[in-house]
C-alpha cells in the first residue's frame, strides 16, 4: 500500500489540499491482487482507486477514457513482426495509463490509515491532477 501511494506521489498524481466549500470528495478504496510470475513467485499488489461510480456525468465529469490494447491490434503487430523479421521486447509498466492529465476538478478522500491532517487538525483531501483507476 505504501508502494502504491509513493508511486502516486512520485508521478505527481495529486496534491493534498482542503476541500473547497460546495465540493464533495469522491471516495476511494483499496483493491488487492496476487500476481504470479512464470517461475511461480507471488507478489502482492495494492491499488488505491476512486469510487467513480458515485460521480454524475455532466456534473463531475464529461467523458471517460481508458486506453487499453485491442487483441486485434496486437495480432496485427505480431504479424508485422513475423513478416519483417523484427524483434519484440515486452515490458511491464506498473502505472502506465495513470499519467493522463485531467481537466476536471476532482477531490478524492485520503486512504484510511494514511491520512494527512492540516496544521489545525482539519481533514484534507487529494485534488487529482492526473487520472486514477476507478
N, C-alpha and C positions, 0 to 999 in steps of 0.2 A: 504494500500500500504506500509506503514511503517512497519506493522507487517510482511509482506512478505519479505521485504528487511532485516529486523532484523533476520528472520528465516534463510535466505540465509547466512548472516554473521555468525550467531551462528554455523551453520553447516559447516563452512569453505568451502563454495561452490566456492568462487572466491578470487582473490587478485586484488587490484587496482594497475595498472601499466601504463606505457607509451606504446603506440603501436609501436612495432619494425618496422623498415624500411622494406618495401616489404610485410607486412602483412595487411590484410583487416579485419575489425571487422564485425561480424555478427550483424545485427540489432536486436533489442528487442522490445517487445510491451506488454502492459498490457491486460490481459484477466480478465473480471469481471464475477462474478456469484452470484446469490442469492440462498442461501441454507436454507431449511426449515426443522426443526426437527419435530418429531411426535406430539409435542404439538402446532405446528403452529408458533413457534418463528422463525423469519427470521434473518439470518446472511448474511452479505455482505462479499464476498471474492474477493481478487485480487491476480493474479499470474503474475509474470514477466517471460515471455517466450522468447526463442530465435526464431528468424525468420529462422529456419533451412532450409526452402525451398530455401534459397539463396546459400546454400553450394553445392559443387560439389563432388560427390562420387569419391574416389580415390585421390582427392586433399585435401579437407577439412576433410574428414572422410573416414573410411574403411567400417564400418557396423553400423547398428542401432539395438538397443535392448530396448524393453520396457516390463519389467516384469509385466504382468497382470494375474489375475486369470481367468482360463478357467472354464466355468459353469459346465462342466462335472466333473472336479476335485472337485469342491465344492459339487456336488451331491454325489460323491463317499465318500467324507469326512463326509457328513451328514449321509449317510447310515452306515458308520462305527461307528459313534457316537451312532446311534439308536441301532445297533446290540450289542454294547459293553456297553450300558447304561452309556455313558460318559456325561460330562457336557461341553457345549460350551460357551466360553466367546467371545464377539465381542468387538472390539475397533476400533477407527478411528485414524490413524496416518496422520497428515497433509502433511508431506513431505516424505513419506515412500520410494518412489522409486528415490528420488533425490540424494541419497548419494553415488552413484556408482562413484568411481574414473575414470577419463578418461585419456587416453594416448595421445590423440591428443592435439595440441596446438591451442586452440580456444579462440579468443578475442571477447567480447561482448560489444556493446555500453551500456553506463550507461543510466538508465531511465531518461527521461526529468523531470526536477524539482528536481532530486536527484543527480545531477552531482557533483562530487568532482574534483577540479582542482589541478594541481601541484602547487608548490610554485611559479613557474614562470608564472602561468596562463594557462599552456598547458592543453588541453583536455586529460583526462585519460580514460582508458577502463578497463573492467573486464577481467582478464585472468582466464578462468574457470579451476577449479581443479576437480570439480565433475559435473556429468550430470545435465542438466536443461531441463525442458519441452520445446518442440518446434521442 
